[in-house]
Amino acid sequence: MVATTTHFTKQKAPCGRTADGDHHVEGDDDGFAYDDFKYACGCHEIQHVYHDGTTRFRTIRHDGKVLKDERSGEHETFEA
């Protein structure tokens, strides 16, 4: 499994603020992948792909409000 974390500066966070943060990526050759953004303001963007092909996409504002929560493979989608 390979994992990489890089720092970024001045990108637009889900709350609309411009913030620094970290971009974390990890995965393997079998289809598992994490692609996560964590912003200094506290916002998060999460994209996970699992070995069975299911996916999870979440966007969480710094105050904890879930802006997006999508799952495939479970045939379920929730939009806040």
TILO-308980 format. One record per residue: residue in one letter; y, z, x of N, C-alpha, C in turn; residue number from 1. Coordinates in nm, 2 decimals. Layout:
<node><residuo>a</residuo><n_c2>Y</n_c2><n_c3>Z</n_c3><n_c1>X</n_c1><ca_c2>Y</ca_c2><ca_c3>Z</ca_c3><ca_c1>X</ca_c1><c_c2>Y</c_c2><c_c3>Z</c_c3><c_c1>X</c_c1><num>NUM</num></node>
...
# end
This chain:
<node><residuo>m</residuo><n_c2>-0.12</n_c2><n_c3>0.00</n_c3><n_c1>0.08</n_c1><ca_c2>0.00</ca_c2><ca_c3>0.00</ca_c3><ca_c1>0.00</ca_c1><c_c2>0.12</c_c2><c_c3>0.00</c_c3><c_c1>0.09</c_c1><num>1</num></node>
<node><residuo>v</residuo><n_c2>0.22</n_c2><n_c3>-0.08</n_c3><n_c1>0.05</n_c1><ca_c2>0.34</ca_c2><ca_c3>-0.09</ca_c3><ca_c1>0.13</ca_c1><c_c2>0.46</c_c2><c_c3>-0.04</c_c3><c_c1>0.05</c_c1><num>2</num></node>
<node><residuo>a</residuo><n_c2>0.54</n_c2><n_c3>0.05</n_c3><n_c1>0.11</n_c1><ca_c2>0.65</ca_c2><ca_c3>0.11</ca_c3><ca_c1>0.04</ca_c1><c_c2>0.78</c_c2><c_c3>0.09</c_c3><c_c1>0.12</c_c1><num>3</num></node>
<node><residuo>t</residuo><n_c2>0.89</n_c2><n_c3>0.06</n_c3><n_c1>0.06</n_c1><ca_c2>1.02</ca_c2><ca_c3>0.04</ca_c3><ca_c1>0.13</ca_c1><c_c2>1.13</c_c2><c_c3>0.10</c_c3><c_c1>0.04</c_c1><num>4</num></node>
<node><residuo>t</residuo><n_c2>1.22</n_c2><n_c3>0.18</n_c3><n_c1>0.10</n_c1><ca_c2>1.34</ca_c2><ca_c3>0.23</ca_c3><ca_c1>0.04</ca_c1><c_c2>1.46</c_c2><c_c3>0.18</c_c3><c_c1>0.11</c_c1><num>5</num></node>
<node><residuo>t</residuo><n_c2>1.55</n_c2><n_c3>0.12</n_c3><n_c1>0.04</n_c1><ca_c2>1.67</ca_c2><ca_c3>0.07</ca_c3><ca_c1>0.11</ca_c1><c_c2>1.79</c_c2><c_c3>0.13</c_c3><c_c1>0.03</c_c1><num>6</num></node>
<node><residuo>h</residuo><n_c2>1.90</n_c2><n_c3>0.16</n_c3><n_c1>0.10</n_c1><ca_c2>2.02</ca_c2><ca_c3>0.21</ca_c3><ca_c1>0.04</ca_c1><c_c2>2.11</c_c2><c_c3>0.10</c_c3><c_c1>0.01</c_c1><num>7</num></node>
<node><residuo>f</residuo><n_c2>2.18</n_c2><n_c3>0.10</n_c3><n_c1>-0.11</n_c1><ca_c2>2.28</ca_c2><ca_c3>0.00</ca_c3><ca_c1>-0.14</ca_c1><c_c2>2.41</c_c2><c_c3>0.07</c_c3><c_c1>-0.18</c_c1><num>8</num></node>
<node><residuo>t</residuo><n_c2>2.51</n_c2><n_c3>-0.01</n_c3><n_c1>-0.17</n_c1><ca_c2>2.65</ca_c2><ca_c3>0.04</ca_c3><ca_c1>-0.20</ca_c1><c_c2>2.71</c_c2><c_c3>-0.04</c_c3><c_c1>-0.31</c_c1><num>9</num></node>
<node><residuo>k</residuo><n_c2>2.79</n_c2><n_c3>0.03</n_c3><n_c1>-0.39</n_c1><ca_c2>2.88</ca_c2><ca_c3>-0.03</ca_c3><ca_c1>-0.49</ca_c1><c_c2>2.82</c_c2><c_c3>-0.13</c_c3><c_c1>-0.58</c_c1><num>10</num></node>
<node><residuo>q</residuo><n_c2>2.71</n_c2><n_c3>-0.09</n_c3><n_c1>-0.65</n_c1><ca_c2>2.65</ca_c2><ca_c3>-0.17</ca_c3><ca_c1>-0.75</ca_c1><c_c2>2.67</c_c2><c_c3>-0.11</c_c3><c_c1>-0.89</c_c1><num>11</num></node>
<node><residuo>k</residuo><n_c2>2.67</n_c2><n_c3>-0.19</n_c3><n_c1>-0.99</n_c1><ca_c2>2.70</ca_c2><ca_c3>-0.14</ca_c3><ca_c1>-1.13</ca_c1><c_c2>2.57</c_c2><c_c3>-0.07</c_c3><c_c1>-1.18</c_c1><num>12</num></node>
<node><residuo>a</residuo><n_c2>2.59</n_c2><n_c3>0.05</n_c3><n_c1>-1.21</n_c1><ca_c2>2.48</ca_c2><ca_c3>0.14</ca_c3><ca_c1>-1.27</ca_c1><c_c2>2.47</c_c2><c_c3>0.11</c_c3><c_c1>-1.42</c_c1><num>13</num></node>
<node><residuo>p</residuo><n_c2>2.36</n_c2><n_c3>0.15</n_c3><n_c1>-1.48</n_c1><ca_c2>2.35</ca_c2><ca_c3>0.13</ca_c3><ca_c1>-1.63</ca_c1><c_c2>2.46</c_c2><c_c3>0.19</c_c3><c_c1>-1.71</c_c1><num>14</num></node>
<node><residuo>c</residuo><n_c2>2.53</n_c2><n_c3>0.30</n_c3><n_c1>-1.66</n_c1><ca_c2>2.64</ca_c2><ca_c3>0.36</ca_c3><ca_c1>-1.74</ca_c1><c_c2>2.77</c_c2><c_c3>0.28</c_c3><c_c1>-1.73</c_c1><num>15</num></node>
<node><residuo>g</residuo><n_c2>2.77</n_c2><n_c3>0.18</n_c3><n_c1>-1.64</n_c1><ca_c2>2.89</ca_c2><ca_c3>0.10</ca_c3><ca_c1>-1.62</ca_c1><c_c2>2.97</c_c2><c_c3>0.14</c_c3><c_c1>-1.50</c_c1><num>16</num></node>
<node><residuo>r</residuo><n_c2>2.94</n_c2><n_c3>0.25</n_c3><n_c1>-1.44</n_c1><ca_c2>3.01</ca_c2><ca_c3>0.30</ca_c3><ca_c1>-1.32</ca_c1><c_c2>2.96</c_c2><c_c3>0.21</c_c3><c_c1>-1.20</c_c1><num>17</num></node>
<node><residuo>t</residuo><n_c2>3.04</n_c2><n_c3>0.21</n_c3><n_c1>-1.10</n_c1><ca_c2>3.00</ca_c2><ca_c3>0.15</ca_c3><ca_c1>-0.97</ca_c1><c_c2>2.96</c_c2><c_c3>0.26</c_c3><c_c1>-0.88</c_c1><num>18</num></node>
<node><residuo>a</residuo><n_c2>2.83</n_c2><n_c3>0.25</n_c3><n_c1>-0.83</n_c1><ca_c2>2.78</ca_c2><ca_c3>0.36</ca_c3><ca_c1>-0.76</ca_c1><c_c2>2.69</c_c2><c_c3>0.31</c_c3><c_c1>-0.64</c_c1><num>19</num></node>
<node><residuo>d</residuo><n_c2>2.67</n_c2><n_c3>0.40</n_c3><n_c1>-0.54</n_c1><ca_c2>2.58</ca_c2><ca_c3>0.38</ca_c3><ca_c1>-0.44</ca_c1><c_c2>2.44</c_c2><c_c3>0.42</c_c3><c_c1>-0.49</c_c1><num>20</num></node>
<node><residuo>g</residuo><n_c2>2.34</n_c2><n_c3>0.39</n_c3><n_c1>-0.41</n_c1><ca_c2>2.20</ca_c2><ca_c3>0.44</ca_c3><ca_c1>-0.45</ca_c1><c_c2>2.09</c_c2><c_c3>0.39</c_c3><c_c1>-0.36</c_c1><num>21</num></node>
<node><residuo>d</residuo><n_c2>1.97</n_c2><n_c3>0.41</n_c3><n_c1>-0.41</n_c1><ca_c2>1.85</ca_c2><ca_c3>0.37</ca_c3><ca_c1>-0.33</ca_c1><c_c2>1.76</c_c2><c_c3>0.28</c_c3><c_c1>-0.42</c_c1><num>22</num></node>
<node><residuo>h</residuo><n_c2>1.71</n_c2><n_c3>0.18</n_c3><n_c1>-0.35</n_c1><ca_c2>1.61</ca_c2><ca_c3>0.08</ca_c3><ca_c1>-0.42</ca_c1><c_c2>1.48</c_c2><c_c3>0.11</c_c3><c_c1>-0.35</c_c1><num>23</num></node>
<node><residuo>h</residuo><n_c2>1.38</n_c2><n_c3>0.15</n_c3><n_c1>-0.43</n_c1><ca_c2>1.25</ca_c2><ca_c3>0.18</ca_c3><ca_c1>-0.38</ca_c1><c_c2>1.15</c_c2><c_c3>0.08</c_c3><c_c1>-0.44</c_c1><num>24</num></node>
<node><residuo>v</residuo><n_c2>1.07</n_c2><n_c3>0.01</n_c3><n_c1>-0.35</n_c1><ca_c2>0.97</ca_c2><ca_c3>-0.09</ca_c3><ca_c1>-0.38</ca_c1><c_c2>0.84</c_c2><c_c3>-0.05</c_c3><c_c1>-0.32</c_c1><num>25</num></node>
<node><residuo>e</residuo><n_c2>0.74</n_c2><n_c3>-0.05</n_c3><n_c1>-0.39</n_c1><ca_c2>0.60</ca_c2><ca_c3>-0.03</ca_c3><ca_c1>-0.33</ca_c1><c_c2>0.50</c_c2><c_c3>-0.11</c_c3><c_c1>-0.42</c_c1><num>26</num></node>
<node><residuo>g</residuo><n_c2>0.39</n_c2><n_c3>-0.15</n_c3><n_c1>-0.35</n_c1><ca_c2>0.29</ca_c2><ca_c3>-0.22</ca_c3><ca_c1>-0.42</ca_c1><c_c2>0.17</c_c2><c_c3>-0.25</c_c3><c_c1>-0.33</c_c1><num>27</num></node>
<node><residuo>d</residuo><n_c2>0.07</n_c2><n_c3>-0.31</n_c3><n_c1>-0.39</n_c1><ca_c2>-0.05</ca_c2><ca_c3>-0.34</ca_c3><ca_c1>-0.32</ca_c1><c_c2>-0.09</c_c2><c_c3>-0.48</c_c3><c_c1>-0.35</c_c1><num>28</num></node>
<node><residuo>d</residuo><n_c2>-0.20</n_c2><n_c3>-0.53</n_c3><n_c1>-0.29</n_c1><ca_c2>-0.25</ca_c2><ca_c3>-0.67</ca_c3><ca_c1>-0.32</ca_c1><c_c2>-0.32</c_c2><c_c3>-0.68</c_c3><c_c1>-0.45</c_c1><num>29</num></node>
<node><residuo>d</residuo><n_c2>-0.34</n_c2><n_c3>-0.57</n_c3><n_c1>-0.52</n_c1><ca_c2>-0.42</ca_c2><ca_c3>-0.57</ca_c3><ca_c1>-0.64</ca_c1><c_c2>-0.34</c_c2><c_c3>-0.58</c_c3><c_c1>-0.77</c_c1><num>30</num></node>
<node><residuo>g</residuo><n_c2>-0.21</n_c2><n_c3>-0.60</n_c3><n_c1>-0.75</n_c1><ca_c2>-0.12</ca_c2><ca_c3>-0.61</ca_c3><ca_c1>-0.87</ca_c1><c_c2>-0.04</c_c2><c_c3>-0.49</c_c3><c_c1>-0.91</c_c1><num>31</num></node>
<node><residuo>f</residuo><n_c2>-0.05</n_c2><n_c3>-0.38</n_c3><n_c1>-0.83</n_c1><ca_c2>0.03</ca_c2><ca_c3>-0.26</ca_c3><ca_c1>-0.86</ca_c1><c_c2>0.16</c_c2><c_c3>-0.28</c_c3><c_c1>-0.79</c_c1><num>32</num></node>
<node><residuo>a</residuo><n_c2>0.27</n_c2><n_c3>-0.25</n_c3><n_c1>-0.87</n_c1><ca_c2>0.41</ca_c2><ca_c3>-0.26</ca_c3><ca_c1>-0.81</ca_c1><c_c2>0.50</c_c2><c_c3>-0.16</c_c3><c_c1>-0.88</c_c1><num>33</num></node>
<node><residuo>y</residuo><n_c2>0.58</n_c2><n_c3>-0.10</n_c3><n_c1>-0.79</n_c1><ca_c2>0.70</ca_c2><ca_c3>-0.01</ca_c3><ca_c1>-0.84</ca_c1><c_c2>0.82</c_c2><c_c3>-0.08</c_c3><c_c1>-0.79</c_c1><num>34</num></node>
<node><residuo>d</residuo><n_c2>0.92</n_c2><n_c3>-0.09</n_c3><n_c1>-0.87</n_c1><ca_c2>1.06</ca_c2><ca_c3>-0.14</ca_c3><ca_c1>-0.83</ca_c1><c_c2>1.16</c_c2><c_c3>-0.05</c_c3><c_c1>-0.90</c_c1><num>35</num></node>
<node><residuo>d</residuo><n_c2>1.21</n_c2><n_c3>0.05</n_c3><n_c1>-0.83</n_c1><ca_c2>1.29</ca_c2><ca_c3>0.15</ca_c3><ca_c1>-0.89</ca_c1><c_c2>1.43</c_c2><c_c3>0.15</c_c3><c_c1>-0.82</c_c1><num>36</num></node>
<node><residuo>f</residuo><n_c2>1.53</n_c2><n_c3>0.17</n_c3><n_c1>-0.91</n_c1><ca_c2>1.67</ca_c2><ca_c3>0.19</ca_c3><ca_c1>-0.86</ca_c1><c_c2>1.72</c_c2><c_c3>0.33</c_c3><c_c1>-0.90</c_c1><num>37</num></node>
<node><residuo>k</residuo><n_c2>1.77</n_c2><n_c3>0.41</n_c3><n_c1>-0.81</n_c1><ca_c2>1.83</ca_c2><ca_c3>0.54</ca_c3><ca_c1>-0.84</ca_c1><c_c2>1.97</c_c2><c_c3>0.54</c_c3><c_c1>-0.79</c_c1><num>38</num></node>
<node><residuo>y</residuo><n_c2>2.06</n_c2><n_c3>0.56</n_c3><n_c1>-0.88</n_c1><ca_c2>2.21</ca_c2><ca_c3>0.55</ca_c3><ca_c1>-0.85</ca_c1><c_c2>2.26</c_c2><c_c3>0.69</c_c3><c_c1>-0.83</c_c1><num>39</num></node>
<node><residuo>a</residuo><n_c2>2.37</n_c2><n_c3>0.70</n_c3><n_c1>-0.75</n_c1><ca_c2>2.43</ca_c2><ca_c3>0.83</ca_c3><ca_c1>-0.71</ca_c1><c_c2>2.48</c_c2><c_c3>0.90</c_c3><c_c1>-0.84</c_c1><num>40</num></node>
<node><residuo>c</residuo><n_c2>2.52</n_c2><n_c3>0.83</n_c3><n_c1>-0.94</n_c1><ca_c2>2.57</ca_c2><ca_c3>0.89</ca_c3><ca_c1>-1.06</ca_c1><c_c2>2.46</c_c2><c_c3>0.96</c_c3><c_c1>-1.14</c_c1><num>41</num></node>
<node><residuo>g</residuo><n_c2>2.33</n_c2><n_c3>0.93</n_c3><n_c1>-1.11</n_c1><ca_c2>2.21</ca_c2><ca_c3>0.99</ca_c3><ca_c1>-1.18</ca_c1><c_c2>2.14</c_c2><c_c3>0.89</c_c3><c_c1>-1.27</c_c1><num>42</num></node>
<node><residuo>c</residuo><n_c2>2.19</n_c2><n_c3>0.77</n_c3><n_c1>-1.28</n_c1><ca_c2>2.12</ca_c2><ca_c3>0.67</ca_c3><ca_c1>-1.36</ca_c1><c_c2>1.99</c_c2><c_c3>0.62</c_c3><c_c1>-1.29</c_c1><num>43</num></node>
<node><residuo>h</residuo><n_c2>1.89</n_c2><n_c3>0.57</n_c3><n_c1>-1.36</n_c1><ca_c2>1.77</ca_c2><ca_c3>0.52</ca_c3><ca_c1>-1.31</ca_c1><c_c2>1.73</c_c2><c_c3>0.39</c_c3><c_c1>-1.38</c_c1><num>44</num></node>
<node><residuo>e</residuo><n_c2>1.68</n_c2><n_c3>0.29</n_c3><n_c1>-1.30</n_c1><ca_c2>1.62</ca_c2><ca_c3>0.17</ca_c3><ca_c1>-1.36</ca_c1><c_c2>1.48</c_c2><c_c3>0.17</c_c3><c_c1>-1.30</c_c1><num>45</num></node>
<node><residuo>i</residuo><n_c2>1.38</n_c2><n_c3>0.16</n_c3><n_c1>-1.38</n_c1><ca_c2>1.24</ca_c2><ca_c3>0.17</ca_c3><ca_c1>-1.34</ca_c1><c_c2>1.16</c_c2><c_c3>0.05</c_c3><c_c1>-1.39</c_c1><num>46</num></node>
<node><residuo>q</residuo><n_c2>1.09</n_c2><n_c3>-0.02</n_c3><n_c1>-1.30</n_c1><ca_c2>1.00</ca_c2><ca_c3>-0.13</ca_c3><ca_c1>-1.34</ca_c1><c_c2>0.87</c_c2><c_c3>-0.11</c_c3><c_c1>-1.27</c_c1><num>47</num></node>
<node><residuo>h</residuo><n_c2>0.76</n_c2><n_c3>-0.08</n_c3><n_c1>-1.35</n_c1><ca_c2>0.63</ca_c2><ca_c3>-0.06</ca_c3><ca_c1>-1.29</ca_c1><c_c2>0.53</c_c2><c_c3>-0.16</c_c3><c_c1>-1.35</c_c1><num>48</num></node>
<node><residuo>v</residuo><n_c2>0.45</n_c2><n_c3>-0.22</n_c3><n_c1>-1.27</n_c1><ca_c2>0.34</ca_c2><ca_c3>-0.31</ca_c3><ca_c1>-1.31</ca_c1><c_c2>0.21</c_c2><c_c3>-0.24</c_c3><c_c1>-1.25</c_c1><num>49</num></node>
<node><residuo>y</residuo><n_c2>0.12</n_c2><n_c3>-0.22</n_c3><n_c1>-1.34</n_c1><ca_c2>0.00</ca_c2><ca_c3>-0.15</ca_c3><ca_c1>-1.31</ca_c1><c_c2>-0.12</c_c2><c_c3>-0.25</c_c3><c_c1>-1.29</c_c1><num>50</num></node>
<node><residuo>h</residuo><n_c2>-0.23</n_c2><n_c3>-0.20</n_c3><n_c1>-1.23</n_c1><ca_c2>-0.34</ca_c2><ca_c3>-0.29</ca_c3><ca_c1>-1.19</ca_c1><c_c2>-0.40</c_c2><c_c3>-0.37</c_c3><c_c1>-1.31</c_c1><num>51</num></node>
<node><residuo>d</residuo><n_c2>-0.39</n_c2><n_c3>-0.31</n_c3><n_c1>-1.43</n_c1><ca_c2>-0.45</ca_c2><ca_c3>-0.38</ca_c3><ca_c1>-1.54</ca_c1><c_c2>-0.35</c_c2><c_c3>-0.48</c_c3><c_c1>-1.60</c_c1><num>52</num></node>
<node><residuo>g</residuo><n_c2>-0.23</n_c2><n_c3>-0.50</n_c3><n_c1>-1.54</n_c1><ca_c2>-0.14</ca_c2><ca_c3>-0.60</ca_c3><ca_c1>-1.59</ca_c1><c_c2>-0.03</c_c2><c_c3>-0.54</c_c3><c_c1>-1.69</c_c1><num>53</num></node>
<node><residuo>t</residuo><n_c2>-0.05</n_c2><n_c3>-0.42</n_c3><n_c1>-1.73</n_c1><ca_c2>0.05</ca_c2><ca_c3>-0.36</ca_c3><ca_c1>-1.82</ca_c1><c_c2>0.18</c_c2><c_c3>-0.33</c_c3><c_c1>-1.74</c_c1><num>54</num></node>
<node><residuo>t</residuo><n_c2>0.29</n_c2><n_c3>-0.33</n_c3><n_c1>-1.81</n_c1><ca_c2>0.42</ca_c2><ca_c3>-0.31</ca_c3><ca_c1>-1.75</ca_c1><c_c2>0.50</c_c2><c_c3>-0.20</c_c3><c_c1>-1.82</c_c1><num>55</num></node>
<node><residuo>r</residuo><n_c2>0.59</n_c2><n_c3>-0.14</n_c3><n_c1>-1.75</n_c1><ca_c2>0.68</ca_c2><ca_c3>-0.04</ca_c3><ca_c1>-1.80</ca_c1><c_c2>0.82</c_c2><c_c3>-0.07</c_c3><c_c1>-1.74</c_c1><num>56</num></node>
<node><residuo>f</residuo><n_c2>0.92</n_c2><n_c3>-0.08</n_c3><n_c1>-1.83</n_c1><ca_c2>1.06</ca_c2><ca_c3>-0.10</ca_c3><ca_c1>-1.79</ca_c1><c_c2>1.14</c_c2><c_c3>0.01</c_c3><c_c1>-1.86</c_c1><num>57</num></node>
<node><residuo>r</residuo><n_c2>1.21</n_c2><n_c3>0.09</n_c3><n_c1>-1.78</n_c1><ca_c2>1.29</ca_c2><ca_c3>0.19</ca_c3><ca_c1>-1.84</ca_c1><c_c2>1.43</c_c2><c_c3>0.19</c_c3><c_c1>-1.77</c_c1><num>58</num></node>
<node><residuo>t</residuo><n_c2>1.53</n_c2><n_c3>0.22</n_c3><n_c1>-1.85</n_c1><ca_c2>1.66</ca_c2><ca_c3>0.23</ca_c3><ca_c1>-1.81</ca_c1><c_c2>1.71</c_c2><c_c3>0.37</c_c3><c_c1>-1.86</c_c1><num>59</num></node>
<node><residuo>i</residuo><n_c2>1.75</n_c2><n_c3>0.46</n_c3><n_c1>-1.77</n_c1><ca_c2>1.79</ca_c2><ca_c3>0.59</ca_c3><ca_c1>-1.81</ca_c1><c_c2>1.93</c_c2><c_c3>0.62</c_c3><c_c1>-1.76</c_c1><num>60</num></node>
<node><residuo>r</residuo><n_c2>2.02</n_c2><n_c3>0.65</n_c3><n_c1>-1.85</n_c1><ca_c2>2.16</ca_c2><ca_c3>0.68</ca_c3><ca_c1>-1.81</ca_c1><c_c2>2.16</c_c2><c_c3>0.82</c_c3><c_c1>-1.74</c_c1><num>61</num></node>
<node><residuo>h</residuo><n_c2>2.27</n_c2><n_c3>0.85</n_c3><n_c1>-1.66</n_c1><ca_c2>2.28</ca_c2><ca_c3>0.97</ca_c3><ca_c1>-1.59</ca_c1><c_c2>2.28</c_c2><c_c3>1.10</c_c3><c_c1>-1.68</c_c1><num>62</num></node>
<node><residuo>d</residuo><n_c2>2.31</n_c2><n_c3>1.09</n_c3><n_c1>-1.81</n_c1><ca_c2>2.31</ca_c2><ca_c3>1.20</ca_c3><ca_c1>-1.90</ca_c1><c_c2>2.17</c_c2><c_c3>1.22</c_c3><c_c1>-1.97</c_c1><num>63</num></node>
<node><residuo>g</residuo><n_c2>2.07</n_c2><n_c3>1.14</n_c3><n_c1>-1.93</n_c1><ca_c2>1.94</ca_c2><ca_c3>1.15</ca_c3><ca_c1>-1.98</ca_c1><c_c2>1.91</c_c2><c_c3>1.05</c_c3><c_c1>-2.10</c_c1><num>64</num></node>
<node><residuo>k</residuo><n_c2>2.01</n_c2><n_c3>0.99</n_c3><n_c1>-2.15</n_c1><ca_c2>1.99</ca_c2><ca_c3>0.89</ca_c3><ca_c1>-2.26</ca_c1><c_c2>1.91</c_c2><c_c3>0.77</c_c3><c_c1>-2.22</c_c1><num>65</num></node>
<node><residuo>v</residuo><n_c2>1.80</n_c2><n_c3>0.75</n_c3><n_c1>-2.29</n_c1><ca_c2>1.71</ca_c2><ca_c3>0.63</ca_c3><ca_c1>-2.25</ca_c1><c_c2>1.78</c_c2><c_c3>0.51</c_c3><c_c1>-2.32</c_c1><num>66</num></node>
<node><residuo>l</residuo><n_c2>1.82</n_c2><n_c3>0.41</n_c3><n_c1>-2.24</n_c1><ca_c2>1.88</ca_c2><ca_c3>0.29</ca_c3><ca_c1>-2.29</ca_c1><c_c2>1.78</c_c2><c_c3>0.18</c_c3><c_c1>-2.32</c_c1><num>67</num></node>
<node><residuo>k</residuo><n_c2>1.67</n_c2><n_c3>0.19</n_c3><n_c1>-2.25</n_c1><ca_c2>1.56</ca_c2><ca_c3>0.09</ca_c3><ca_c1>-2.26</ca_c1><c_c2>1.43</c_c2><c_c3>0.15</c_c3><c_c1>-2.23</c_c1><num>68</num></node>
<node><residuo>d</residuo><n_c2>1.33</n_c2><n_c3>0.13</n_c3><n_c1>-2.31</n_c1><ca_c2>1.19</ca_c2><ca_c3>0.18</ca_c3><ca_c1>-2.28</ca_c1><c_c2>1.10</c_c2><c_c3>0.07</c_c3><c_c1>-2.33</c_c1><num>69</num></node>
<node><residuo>e</residuo><n_c2>1.05</n_c2><n_c3>-0.02</n_c3><n_c1>-2.25</n_c1><ca_c2>0.96</ca_c2><ca_c3>-0.12</ca_c3><ca_c1>-2.29</ca_c1><c_c2>0.83</c_c2><c_c3>-0.11</c_c3><c_c1>-2.22</c_c1><num>70</num></node>
<node><residuo>r</residuo><n_c2>0.72</n_c2><n_c3>-0.13</n_c3><n_c1>-2.29</n_c1><ca_c2>0.59</ca_c2><ca_c3>-0.13</ca_c3><ca_c1>-2.24</ca_c1><c_c2>0.51</c_c2><c_c3>-0.26</c_c3><c_c1>-2.29</c_c1><num>71</num></node>
<node><residuo>s</residuo><n_c2>0.45</n_c2><n_c3>-0.32</n_c3><n_c1>-2.20</n_c1><ca_c2>0.36</ca_c2><ca_c3>-0.43</ca_c3><ca_c1>-2.25</ca_c1><c_c2>0.22</c_c2><c_c3>-0.39</c_c3><c_c1>-2.22</c_c1><num>72</num></node>
<node><residuo>g</residuo><n_c2>0.13</n_c2><n_c3>-0.45</n_c3><n_c1>-2.30</n_c1><ca_c2>-0.01</ca_c2><ca_c3>-0.42</ca_c3><ca_c1>-2.28</ca_c1><c_c2>-0.05</c_c2><c_c3>-0.31</c_c3><c_c1>-2.39</c_c1><num>73</num></node>
<node><residuo>e</residuo><n_c2>0.05</n_c2><n_c3>-0.23</n_c3><n_c1>-2.43</n_c1><ca_c2>0.02</ca_c2><ca_c3>-0.13</ca_c3><ca_c1>-2.53</ca_c1><c_c2>0.08</c_c2><c_c3>-0.19</c_c3><c_c1>-2.66</c_c1><num>74</num></node>
<node><residuo>h</residuo><n_c2>0.14</n_c2><n_c3>-0.31</n_c3><n_c1>-2.66</n_c1><ca_c2>0.19</ca_c2><ca_c3>-0.37</ca_c3><ca_c1>-2.78</ca_c1><c_c2>0.30</c_c2><c_c3>-0.28</c_c3><c_c1>-2.85</c_c1><num>75</num></node>
<node><residuo>e</residuo><n_c2>0.38</n_c2><n_c3>-0.22</n_c3><n_c1>-2.76</n_c1><ca_c2>0.48</ca_c2><ca_c3>-0.13</ca_c3><ca_c1>-2.82</ca_c1><c_c2>0.61</c_c2><c_c3>-0.15</c_c3><c_c1>-2.74</c_c1><num>76</num></node>
<node><residuo>t</residuo><n_c2>0.72</n_c2><n_c3>-0.16</n_c3><n_c1>-2.81</n_c1><ca_c2>0.85</ca_c2><ca_c3>-0.17</ca_c3><ca_c1>-2.75</ca_c1><c_c2>0.95</c_c2><c_c3>-0.08</c_c3><c_c1>-2.82</c_c1><num>77</num></node>
<node><residuo>f</residuo><n_c2>1.03</n_c2><n_c3>-0.01</n_c3><n_c1>-2.75</n_c1><ca_c2>1.13</ca_c2><ca_c3>0.08</ca_c3><ca_c1>-2.81</ca_c1><c_c2>1.26</c_c2><c_c3>0.05</c_c3><c_c1>-2.74</c_c1><num>78</num></node>
<node><residuo>e</residuo><n_c2>1.36</n_c2><n_c3>0.02</n_c3><n_c1>-2.82</n_c1><ca_c2>1.50</ca_c2><ca_c3>-0.01</ca_c3><ca_c1>-2.77</ca_c1><c_c2>1.59</c_c2><c_c3>0.10</c_c3><c_c1>-2.82</c_c1><num>79</num></node>
<node><residuo>a</residuo><n_c2>1.66</n_c2><n_c3>0.17</n_c3><n_c1>-2.74</n_c1><ca_c2>1.75</ca_c2><ca_c3>0.27</ca_c3><ca_c1>-2.78</ca_c1><c_c2>1.89</c_c2><c_c3>0.21</c_c3><c_c1>-2.81</c_c1><num>80</num></node>
# end
